[in-house]
Amino acid sequence: PYSAERYEIDIKSKSLKYNDRETLLRAREFVRLDPTYYKGYMFEGYYKYEHSSDYLGYKNAAIPLKKAFELFGKDYGNLLKSRYSSSDEYEVVEDRIWDYALITDKLMECYSNIDRPDSVIWLLNEYKKWDFQYDVLGADNYIAWTYHRNRYYTSDKFAFLHNTVDENVRTALDYLKQNLKKIEESSAVNTEALSWSMVQSSRLSVYHYLALVHDYMREPDSARYYYNLMMDYTMFSYNN
C-alpha cells in the first residue's frame, strides 16, 4: 500500500546521494517512518556498500540490502512482471525497476566480496524469476561469470557447480548464449518501447563476457569475433 509515510520517503529521497553522511541518517529516518518499505534499507545498504573495503564492511552492507530486496519483491512483484509496448508505459514502472536492479547489483557485489558465490547464484535466480521484458541488470551475464570465476572448484565446495572445469565453463557459455537469444527475441518490442541503444547495450554486455570467457579458454578466433563486435562502441575494453 502506498501511504503518506511512503510518499514522504519518496519525496525526501529524491535529492540523496548514496555516499553522503546525510544518506545514512535519512535511511534510518525512513525505516522509522515505515519499516516495511524497501527504501530505507536500500539507502542504508548502498551507503554502507560505498564505504566498505573489507569483509566485515561488505557483510554488514549485505544485511539491509537483502532486507530491501525481500521487501521489494513482496510489494512490487506484479510491477516487475509488467509488459510495455511504448515509452509512456515503461516510464510508469522505470524508477522501481531500476531500484530493484540497483539493490540486486549491490547485494551481488557484497556477496562476491565476501566469497559467497552460492549466494550470488541464489540472488540472481530470485531476481530472474520475474521474467523481465527488459533485464536492466543482465543477470545471466553475472551467473555466467560466477560459473567462470569458480570453474576450478566442484560441487563439493559450492553446490551450484559441476565437477570439471570444462563443464563449468560450458555452463557459463550456455547462460551467455541464452541471454543473447532472449535479447534478440524481444528486441523489436524493446526497441519500440525503450530504444535501440538500450537493446544494443544489452547485446554488448553479452559480447563483453563472451569475449572474456573465450580469452580464458584460449580460443582467440572466438574472442576476436566478439571483440570486433564491440570495437565501435564505448563498451570495448582495451585492458582485456
Helices and strands as residue ranges (DSSP letters): H 4-13, H 21-33, H 38-50, H 55-80, H 87-113, H 117-128, H 139-149, H 165-185, H 187-193, H 196-216, H 220-230
